[in-house]
Amino acid sequence: MPPPDSMPPGSPRSPRRRRLLGAGAAALLSPVLAQGTGAKTAADRIVRVIGPWELSSLDPLRGGYLFARMQVAETLVDYDEQARPVAGLASRWQLSGDGLAWRLALRDGARFHDGSPVRAGDVVQALRRALHPAGVLGRAPIAAIEAESGAVVRIGLRQPFPALPALLSHSSTQILAPASFGADGAVRAIVGSGPYRIVTLEPPQRFSVAAFDGWQGPAPAVRRASYLAVGRAEMRALMAEAGQAELAYGLDPGSVARLRRGDAVRVHQQPIPRTTALKLNAGHPLLADPRARQALSLALDRRGIAQAVLREPSLAATQLFPPALAGWHRGDLPPLAHDPVRARALLAELGWRPGTDGVLSRDGQRFALTLQTFPDRPELPVVAAAIQEQLRLIGVQVRVAVGNSSEIPLGHRDGTLEMGLIARNYGAVPDAFGAVAQDFGAAQGGDWGAMGWSSPTLTRALAAMSSTADAARTQGLREQIAGALHEGLPLVPVLWYQQTLAASPHLAGVSIDPFERSYRLTELQWTR
């Protein structure tokens, strides 16, 4: 056996590996390392998936999206690569002539993992539960959800709402079996109807799945899989490189560059409709004037940040919606510029003057703010540090606070958030309507959207968009919404995003879902 110092950095026994993991993390990983290197049949082998996201809740309304990604739970509607609705648990659907009733026929013979049939009544109960404000379905003008004979679910509307299939694809509308719920109505277990069933469940860190023999589609080649939350991006890269995970999501740019130089893994990257942005409290005295928000935007050298942090300058955001979000990205909007001279002039118009230490002050108050962010996405703390420095150059003092991602929505709700650096996925509902309505439709804004800001133009456009089926009019309304957000800057876009994945060379069929709905386990095959 070679001495420890001669082992590769990814080896669990190497000194560097021990320093990175620490005793607690090494204990956490022990089941992950247990697959070993001995010969195994395809049925025995486990696809080990790791990512930064903890299983914060079993409830689809508050988390649980990992169960959809691991293909345990289904939604009624799915979406293909081109953002077109396709069959999910519903095999087909039909809209009435007046646009006020959708009828969705369930897949023939569908069964939950406990062996019970998927009945229209079960789906009705799940959808009624999903009407909670924490989900997206409540954005639809739903009058009634009812079960009809022949395994059909009818959704009646108060007014036409063409975007309903998109909302029915959101993870908050997962259909779980009655056995999933306790007597108090809380989610106690995950009993879905997808191609994989839960075997072990240990929130918030891990769970494992196995192929469901009652699945009606083609039997998946990968019979077993597991998910483990691993907080540090560098650790995820090392685990993939050392053969301790088959799929590792959310890698830092430095690790991606290093992994590309070797042959231990195959690196995949895919632009997705996610934007890194500064969420601003527009009701805060320092940020209420649009000129103040514009000044912060002008201070940002987005291209420099994209080059330095992501090593890809083309990911500098010129507007909120990225090119990956067809229909919402506007090619005619003036790109967000970097102009610190203009930024300082705008702040001077508002009465701000530099003090002896360079920090702006007005009427005895310093221009000082706290920027909150979280490490789940490895680039966010680094981007926050760059923003801190760039705002310092125009006289704005920023304190960066790195904590849990939950602190940003909590700060939104209690009004204490000043600025938050977030990464928002506008493709969670593939046509973005759901996310936009959730973030900007309510008077108080959404947890990941506007705070202390509203726009009559945007409000009218959202209302009109929810009731029109005319494609040309819908596109015009999308453009109005994009324009209002570009002008008002309740969120200051910083970077667009591409998902990164390190995959084992022993797997074929690996790809990244641009809408982050699925890890596509059923498409994988072992090559050896």
C-alpha positions as CSV (number, residue, x, y, z in Angstrom):
1,M,0.0,0.0,0.0
2,P,1.5,3.4,-0.9
3,P,2.1,5.9,1.8
4,P,-0.8,8.4,2.4
5,D,1.1,11.3,1.0
6,S,1.4,9.6,-2.4
7,M,-2.3,9.0,-2.7
8,P,-4.4,11.1,-5.1
9,P,-6.2,14.1,-3.7
10,G,-9.6,12.4,-4.1
11,S,-8.6,9.4,-2.1
12,P,-10.6,9.2,1.1
13,R,-7.3,8.4,2.9
14,S,-5.2,11.2,1.5
15,P,-4.2,14.0,4.0
16,R,-5.8,16.7,1.8
17,R,-9.1,14.7,1.6
18,R,-9.1,14.4,5.4
19,R,-8.6,18.1,5.9
20,L,-11.4,18.9,3.5
21,L,-13.9,16.5,4.9
22,G,-13.2,16.6,8.6
23,A,-14.3,13.8,10.9
24,G,-18.1,14.7,10.8
25,A,-18.3,14.9,7.1
26,A,-16.2,11.7,6.6
27,A,-18.7,9.9,8.8
28,L,-21.5,11.3,6.7
29,L,-19.9,9.9,3.6
30,S,-19.3,6.4,4.9
31,P,-22.4,4.9,3.3
32,V,-21.5,6.6,0.0
33,L,-18.1,5.0,0.0
34,A,-19.6,1.6,0.7
35,Q,-20.3,0.7,-2.9
36,G,-16.6,-0.2,-3.3
37,T,-14.9,-1.4,-6.4
38,G,-15.8,-5.1,-6.5
39,A,-17.7,-6.7,-9.3
40,K,-21.4,-6.0,-9.1
41,T,-24.3,-6.8,-11.3
42,A,-26.3,-3.9,-12.8
43,A,-29.1,-4.6,-10.4
44,D,-26.7,-4.1,-7.4
45,R,-24.9,-1.0,-8.6
46,I,-26.0,2.3,-7.3
47,V,-25.9,5.6,-9.1
48,R,-24.8,8.0,-6.4
49,V,-26.1,11.5,-7.0
50,I,-24.6,14.4,-4.9
51,G,-25.6,18.0,-4.9
52,P,-25.6,21.1,-2.6
53,W,-29.4,21.0,-1.9
54,E,-30.6,19.6,1.4
55,L,-33.9,17.9,1.7
56,S,-35.4,20.8,3.7
57,S,-38.9,19.4,3.8
58,L,-40.9,16.3,2.7
59,D,-43.8,18.6,1.8
60,P,-43.9,19.4,-1.9
61,L,-45.2,22.9,-1.0
62,R,-42.0,23.7,1.0
63,G,-39.4,21.5,-0.6
64,G,-39.5,18.0,-1.8
65,Y,-38.4,18.9,-5.3
66,L,-35.6,16.4,-5.0
67,F,-38.2,13.6,-5.1
68,A,-39.3,14.9,-8.5
69,R,-35.7,15.1,-9.7
70,M,-35.1,11.6,-8.6
71,Q,-38.2,10.5,-10.4
72,V,-40.1,9.2,-7.3
73,A,-43.1,11.5,-7.5
74,E,-44.9,12.7,-10.7
75,T,-46.8,15.8,-11.7
76,L,-49.8,15.6,-14.0
77,V,-47.9,17.4,-16.8
78,D,-44.2,17.1,-17.8
79,Y,-42.2,19.2,-20.3
80,D,-39.8,18.3,-23.0
81,E,-36.5,20.0,-24.0
82,Q,-38.3,22.6,-26.1
83,A,-40.6,23.6,-23.3
84,R,-43.5,21.8,-24.8
85,P,-46.1,20.1,-22.4
86,V,-46.0,16.3,-22.6
87,A,-47.8,13.6,-20.7
88,G,-46.9,13.0,-17.0
89,L,-49.3,11.3,-14.7
90,A,-52.0,12.7,-17.0
91,S,-51.8,10.9,-20.3
92,R,-53.9,13.5,-22.1
93,W,-56.0,16.7,-21.4
94,Q,-58.6,18.7,-23.1
95,L,-59.8,22.3,-22.8
96,S,-63.4,23.2,-23.1
97,G,-64.5,25.6,-25.9
98,D,-65.1,28.5,-23.5
99,G,-61.7,28.0,-21.9
100,L,-63.2,27.5,-18.4
101,A,-62.7,23.8,-17.9
102,W,-59.7,21.5,-18.2
103,R,-60.2,17.7,-18.1
104,L,-57.1,15.6,-17.5
105,A,-57.3,11.8,-18.0
106,L,-55.0,9.9,-15.7
107,R,-52.6,7.2,-17.1
108,D,-54.3,3.9,-17.4
109,G,-53.3,1.5,-14.7
110,A,-51.1,4.0,-12.8
111,R,-50.2,2.8,-9.3
112,F,-48.6,4.3,-6.3
113,H,-45.6,2.6,-4.8
114,D,-47.7,1.0,-2.0
115,G,-49.6,-0.8,-4.7
116,S,-52.8,1.2,-4.5
117,P,-54.3,2.6,-7.7
118,V,-53.9,6.2,-8.6
119,R,-57.5,7.4,-8.4
120,A,-58.9,10.7,-9.5
121,G,-60.0,11.5,-6.0
122,D,-56.4,11.2,-4.7
123,V,-55.2,13.6,-7.4
124,V,-58.0,16.0,-6.5
125,Q,-56.9,16.0,-2.9
126,A,-53.3,16.6,-3.8
127,L,-54.2,19.5,-6.1
128,R,-56.5,21.1,-3.6
129,R,-53.7,21.0,-1.1
130,A,-51.4,22.5,-3.7
131,L,-53.6,25.6,-3.8
132,H,-51.9,26.8,-0.7
133,P,-50.1,30.2,-1.1
134,A,-46.8,28.5,-0.7
135,G,-47.2,26.8,-4.1
136,V,-47.8,28.2,-7.6
137,L,-51.2,26.6,-8.3
138,G,-52.9,29.3,-6.3
139,R,-51.9,31.8,-9.0
140,A,-54.5,30.2,-11.3
141,P,-58.2,31.4,-11.1
142,I,-59.4,28.0,-10.1
143,A,-63.1,27.7,-9.1
144,A,-63.2,23.9,-8.5
145,I,-61.2,20.7,-8.7
146,E,-63.3,17.6,-9.0
147,A,-63.1,13.9,-9.8
148,E,-65.1,12.6,-12.7
149,S,-65.8,9.0,-13.7
150,G,-63.2,7.2,-15.9
151,A,-60.2,8.5,-13.9
152,V,-60.6,12.1,-15.1
153,V,-59.8,15.2,-13.1
154,R,-61.8,18.3,-13.9
155,I,-60.4,21.8,-13.1
156,G,-63.0,24.6,-13.4
157,L,-61.8,28.1,-13.8
158,R,-63.3,31.5,-13.1
159,Q,-61.8,32.8,-16.3
160,P,-59.6,31.3,-19.1
161,F,-56.1,30.5,-18.0
162,P,-54.0,29.0,-20.8
163,A,-50.9,28.6,-18.5
164,L,-52.5,26.0,-16.3
165,P,-50.6,23.0,-17.8
166,A,-47.3,24.8,-16.9
167,L,-48.4,25.2,-13.3
168,L,-49.4,21.6,-13.1
169,S,-45.8,20.7,-13.9
170,H,-44.4,22.5,-10.9
171,S,-42.9,20.3,-8.1
172,S,-45.4,21.8,-5.6
173,T,-48.1,19.9,-7.5
174,Q,-46.6,16.5,-7.0
175,I,-49.2,13.8,-6.6
176,L,-48.6,11.7,-3.5
177,A,-50.6,8.7,-2.3
178,P,-52.9,9.0,0.7
179,A,-50.4,6.9,2.6
180,S,-48.0,9.8,2.5
181,F,-50.0,11.8,5.0
182,G,-50.4,11.6,8.7
183,A,-53.7,12.1,10.6
184,D,-52.8,15.8,10.9
185,G,-52.5,16.1,7.1
186,A,-48.7,16.6,7.3
187,V,-46.5,14.7,4.9
188,R,-44.9,11.8,6.8
189,A,-43.7,9.6,3.9
190,I,-43.1,9.9,0.2
191,V,-45.3,7.4,-1.7
192,G,-45.3,8.5,-5.3
193,S,-46.1,6.9,-8.7
194,G,-42.8,7.4,-10.6
195,P,-40.3,4.9,-11.9
196,Y,-38.4,4.9,-8.6
197,R,-39.7,4.3,-5.0
198,I,-38.1,5.4,-1.7
199,V,-36.0,2.8,0.0
200,T,-34.4,4.8,2.8
201,L,-35.2,8.4,3.9
202,E,-32.9,10.3,6.2
203,P,-33.6,14.1,5.8
204,P,-32.1,16.5,5.5
205,Q,-29.0,14.8,4.1
206,R,-29.8,11.7,2.1
207,F,-32.3,9.2,0.7
208,S,-32.1,6.2,-1.6
209,V,-34.4,4.8,-4.2
210,A,-35.0,1.6,-6.2
211,A,-36.8,0.9,-9.4
212,F,-40.5,0.4,-8.9
213,D,-41.6,-2.9,-10.4
214,G,-45.1,-1.6,-10.9
215,W,-43.9,1.2,-13.3
216,Q,-45.7,1.0,-16.6
217,G,-42.9,2.4,-18.7
218,P,-39.7,0.7,-19.9
219,A,-37.8,-0.8,-17.0
220,P,-34.9,1.5,-16.2
221,A,-31.4,0.1,-16.7
222,V,-30.3,1.8,-13.5
223,R,-32.1,-0.1,-10.7
224,R,-30.8,1.7,-7.6
225,A,-29.8,5.3,-6.9
226,S,-29.1,7.5,-3.9
227,Y,-28.9,11.2,-3.2
228,L,-26.6,12.9,-0.7
229,A,-26.4,16.6,0.1
230,V,-22.8,17.7,0.2
231,G,-22.3,21.4,1.0
232,R,-18.9,22.2,-0.4
233,A,-18.5,22.4,-4.2
234,E,-14.8,21.4,-4.0
235,M,-15.8,18.3,-2.0
236,R,-18.3,17.3,-4.6
237,A,-15.7,17.6,-7.3
238,L,-13.2,15.5,-5.3
239,M,-15.8,12.8,-4.7
240,A,-16.7,12.6,-8.4
241,E,-13.0,12.5,-9.3
242,A,-12.3,9.7,-6.8
243,G,-15.2,7.6,-8.0
244,Q,-17.3,8.2,-4.9
245,A,-20.2,9.6,-6.8
246,E,-21.5,9.0,-10.3
247,L,-23.3,12.3,-10.7
248,A,-22.1,15.5,-9.0
249,Y,-24.1,18.7,-9.5
250,G,-23.2,22.3,-8.9
251,L,-19.4,22.5,-9.3
252,D,-17.2,25.6,-8.8
253,P,-15.4,26.9,-11.9
254,G,-12.0,26.1,-10.6
255,S,-12.9,22.4,-10.1
256,V,-14.6,22.3,-13.5
257,A,-11.3,23.5,-15.2
258,R,-9.3,21.0,-13.2
259,L,-11.7,18.1,-14.0
260,R,-11.6,18.9,-17.7
261,R,-7.9,18.3,-17.7
262,G,-8.3,14.7,-16.6
263,D,-10.2,11.7,-17.6
264,A,-11.7,10.6,-14.2
265,V,-15.1,12.2,-15.1
266,R,-17.0,13.7,-18.0
267,V,-18.0,17.3,-17.4
268,H,-21.3,18.5,-18.7
269,Q,-22.5,22.1,-18.8
270,Q,-25.9,23.4,-19.9
271,P,-27.3,27.0,-19.9
272,I,-30.4,27.1,-17.8
273,P,-33.0,29.8,-17.2
274,R,-31.5,30.8,-13.8
275,T,-30.3,34.3,-13.0
276,T,-28.0,35.5,-10.2
277,A,-29.4,38.8,-9.0
278,L,-29.4,41.3,-6.2
279,K,-32.8,41.3,-4.5
280,L,-33.3,44.8,-3.2
281,N,-35.6,46.1,-0.6
282,A,-37.1,48.9,-2.6
283,G,-39.0,50.1,0.5
284,H,-35.7,50.8,2.3
285,P,-34.9,54.5,2.7
286,L,-31.6,54.1,0.9
287,L,-33.1,52.1,-2.0
288,A,-36.6,53.6,-2.5
289,D,-35.6,56.0,-5.2
290,P,-35.2,54.3,-8.6
291,R,-32.0,56.3,-9.2
292,A,-30.4,54.6,-6.2
293,R,-31.1,51.1,-7.6
294,Q,-29.9,52.2,-11.0
295,A,-26.7,53.5,-9.4
296,L,-26.0,50.1,-7.8
297,S,-26.6,48.4,-11.1
298,L,-24.2,50.8,-12.9
299,A,-21.5,50.1,-10.4
300,L,-21.4,46.4,-11.3
301,D,-18.8,45.2,-13.7
302,R,-20.8,42.1,-14.7
303,R,-18.4,41.0,-17.4
304,G,-15.5,41.2,-15.0
305,I,-17.3,39.2,-12.4
306,A,-18.4,36.6,-15.0
307,Q,-14.8,36.2,-16.2
308,A,-13.2,36.1,-12.8
309,V,-15.7,33.9,-11.0
310,L,-17.3,31.8,-13.7
311,R,-14.5,32.0,-16.3
312,E,-17.1,32.7,-18.9
313,P,-17.7,36.4,-19.7
314,S,-20.8,35.6,-21.9
315,L,-22.7,34.8,-18.7
316,A,-22.7,38.5,-17.7
317,A,-26.4,39.4,-17.4
318,T,-27.6,42.2,-19.6
319,Q,-31.2,41.8,-18.4
320,L,-33.2,39.6,-15.9
321,F,-34.3,36.9,-18.2
322,P,-31.5,34.9,-19.9
323,P,-31.5,33.8,-23.6
324,A,-32.3,30.3,-22.4
325,L,-35.8,31.5,-21.5
326,A,-37.4,31.8,-24.9
327,G,-40.1,34.4,-25.2
328,W,-39.1,36.3,-22.1
329,H,-35.6,37.4,-23.1
330,R,-35.8,40.7,-25.1
331,G,-33.2,41.3,-27.7
332,D,-34.2,45.0,-27.9
333,L,-33.6,46.0,-24.3
334,P,-30.6,48.3,-23.7
335,P,-28.0,46.1,-22.0
336,L,-27.3,46.8,-18.3
337,A,-24.1,48.9,-18.4
338,H,-21.1,49.3,-16.2
339,D,-20.6,53.1,-15.6
340,P,-19.4,53.9,-12.1
341,V,-19.0,57.6,-13.0
342,R,-22.7,57.8,-13.9
343,A,-23.5,55.8,-10.7
344,R,-21.7,58.4,-8.5
345,A,-23.5,61.2,-10.4
346,L,-26.9,59.7,-9.7
347,L,-26.2,59.3,-6.0
348,A,-25.0,62.9,-5.9
349,E,-28.3,64.0,-7.4
350,L,-29.9,62.3,-4.3
351,G,-27.8,64.3,-2.0
352,W,-25.1,61.8,-1.1
353,R,-21.6,63.1,-0.5
354,P,-18.4,61.2,0.2
355,G,-17.1,61.3,3.8
356,T,-13.5,61.3,4.8
357,D,-13.3,57.5,4.6
358,G,-14.9,57.6,1.1
359,V,-18.3,56.2,2.3
360,L,-21.3,58.3,1.1
361,S,-23.4,60.1,3.7
362,R,-26.5,62.3,3.7
363,D,-28.0,64.1,6.7
364,G,-25.7,62.3,9.0
365,Q,-26.6,58.8,7.7
366,R,-24.0,56.6,5.9
367,F,-24.9,54.7,2.8
368,A,-24.3,51.3,4.4
369,L,-26.2,48.1,3.7
370,T,-26.0,44.4,4.5
371,L,-25.9,41.9,1.7
372,Q,-27.1,38.4,2.6
373,T,-26.4,35.3,0.6
374,F,-25.8,31.6,1.0
375,P,-23.2,29.0,0.0
376,D,-25.6,26.3,-1.5
377,R,-24.5,27.6,-4.9
378,P,-20.7,27.9,-4.6
379,E,-20.2,31.0,-6.7
380,L,-22.6,33.2,-4.6
381,P,-20.3,34.1,-1.7
382,V,-17.5,34.9,-4.2
383,V,-19.8,37.1,-6.3
384,A,-21.0,38.8,-3.1
385,A,-17.4,39.7,-2.3
386,A,-16.9,41.2,-5.8
387,I,-20.1,43.2,-5.5
388,Q,-19.0,44.4,-2.1
389,E,-15.7,45.8,-3.6
390,Q,-17.4,47.3,-6.7
391,L,-20.0,49.1,-4.6
392,R,-17.2,50.4,-2.3
393,L,-15.7,52.1,-5.3
394,I,-18.9,54.3,-5.6
395,G,-19.0,55.0,-1.9
396,V,-21.5,52.4,-0.7
397,Q,-20.5,50.3,2.3
398,V,-21.6,46.7,2.2
399,R,-21.4,44.1,4.8
400,V,-21.6,40.5,3.4
401,A,-23.5,38.0,5.6
402,V,-23.3,34.3,4.4
403,G,-25.9,32.2,6.0
404,N,-28.7,29.8,5.2
405,S,-30.8,30.3,2.1
406,S,-33.9,30.4,4.3
407,E,-32.8,33.7,5.8
408,I,-33.6,35.6,2.6
409,P,-37.3,34.7,2.4
410,L,-37.5,35.2,6.2
411,G,-36.0,38.7,5.8
412,H,-38.4,39.4,3.0
413,R,-41.4,38.5,5.2
414,D,-40.4,40.4,8.3
415,G,-39.0,43.4,6.3
416,T,-35.4,43.2,7.7
417,L,-33.7,42.2,4.4
418,E,-31.8,45.0,2.8
419,M,-30.1,43.2,-0.1
420,G,-29.9,39.5,-1.0
421,L,-27.8,37.8,-3.6
422,I,-29.9,35.0,-5.0
423,A,-30.0,32.5,-7.9
424,R,-33.5,32.3,-9.2
425,N,-34.7,29.6,-11.5
426,Y,-37.3,31.1,-13.9
427,G,-37.8,27.8,-15.6
428,A,-39.2,25.9,-12.6
429,V,-42.5,26.4,-14.5
430,P,-41.3,26.1,-18.1
431,D,-42.9,29.2,-19.6
432,A,-41.8,31.3,-16.5
433,F,-45.3,32.6,-15.9
434,G,-45.6,30.8,-12.6
435,A,-42.3,32.1,-11.2
436,V,-42.9,35.6,-12.4
437,A,-46.4,35.7,-11.0
438,Q,-45.1,34.3,-7.7
439,D,-42.3,36.8,-7.5
440,F,-44.0,40.0,-8.8
441,G,-47.7,39.4,-8.8
442,A,-48.6,40.0,-5.2
443,A,-48.7,43.4,-3.7
444,Q,-45.8,42.6,-1.3
445,G,-43.9,40.6,-3.8
446,G,-42.6,37.1,-3.4
447,D,-39.9,35.5,-1.3
448,W,-37.4,35.5,-4.2
449,G,-38.9,38.5,-6.1
450,A,-39.8,42.1,-5.6
451,M,-39.7,43.7,-2.1
452,G,-41.3,47.0,-1.5
453,W,-41.8,47.5,-5.3
454,S,-44.7,47.2,-7.7
455,S,-45.5,48.3,-11.2
456,P,-49.0,49.0,-12.6
457,T,-47.8,48.0,-16.0
458,L,-46.5,44.7,-14.8
459,T,-49.6,44.0,-12.7
460,R,-51.9,44.7,-15.7
461,A,-49.8,42.5,-18.0
462,L,-49.8,39.6,-15.6
463,A,-53.6,39.8,-15.2
464,A,-54.1,40.0,-19.0
465,M,-51.6,37.2,-19.6
466,S,-53.4,34.8,-17.3
467,S,-56.6,35.0,-19.3
468,T,-55.5,35.2,-23.0
469,A,-54.9,32.3,-25.3
470,D,-53.7,34.5,-28.2
471,A,-50.0,33.7,-28.8
472,A,-49.2,37.1,-30.2
473,R,-50.8,39.0,-27.4
474,T,-49.2,36.7,-24.8
475,Q,-45.8,37.5,-26.3
476,G,-46.5,41.2,-26.2
477,L,-47.4,40.9,-22.5
478,R,-44.2,39.0,-21.7
479,E,-42.2,41.9,-23.3
480,Q,-44.1,44.4,-21.2
481,I,-43.2,42.5,-18.1
482,A,-39.6,42.2,-19.0
483,G,-39.5,45.9,-19.8
484,A,-41.0,46.9,-16.5
485,L,-38.5,44.8,-14.5
486,H,-35.6,46.2,-16.6
487,E,-36.7,49.7,-15.8
488,G,-37.7,49.4,-12.2
489,L,-34.8,47.1,-11.1
490,P,-36.4,45.5,-8.0
491,L,-33.9,42.8,-8.8
492,V,-30.6,43.8,-10.2
493,P,-29.4,41.1,-12.6
494,V,-25.7,40.1,-12.2
495,L,-25.0,36.8,-14.0
496,W,-26.8,34.2,-16.0
497,Y,-26.2,30.6,-15.2
498,Q,-25.1,27.3,-16.5
499,Q,-25.5,24.1,-14.7
500,T,-22.4,21.9,-14.2
501,L,-22.3,18.2,-13.8
502,A,-19.4,15.8,-13.3
503,A,-20.5,12.3,-14.5
504,S,-18.8,8.9,-14.2
505,P,-17.4,7.7,-17.5
506,H,-19.1,4.3,-16.7
507,L,-22.5,5.9,-17.4
508,A,-24.1,6.5,-20.8
509,G,-27.1,8.7,-21.5
510,V,-26.1,11.5,-19.1
511,S,-27.6,14.9,-19.8
512,I,-28.8,18.0,-17.9
513,D,-32.4,18.9,-17.9
514,P,-32.5,22.7,-18.7
515,F,-35.5,23.1,-16.5
516,E,-33.9,21.2,-13.6
517,R,-37.0,19.0,-13.2
518,S,-35.2,15.7,-13.4
519,Y,-31.9,13.9,-13.0
520,R,-33.0,11.7,-15.9
521,L,-32.1,8.5,-14.1
522,T,-34.3,6.4,-16.4
523,E,-32.2,7.5,-19.4
524,L,-28.9,6.2,-17.9
525,Q,-27.1,2.9,-18.7
526,W,-24.0,1.3,-17.3
527,T,-21.3,1.0,-19.9
528,R,-19.2,-1.4,-17.7
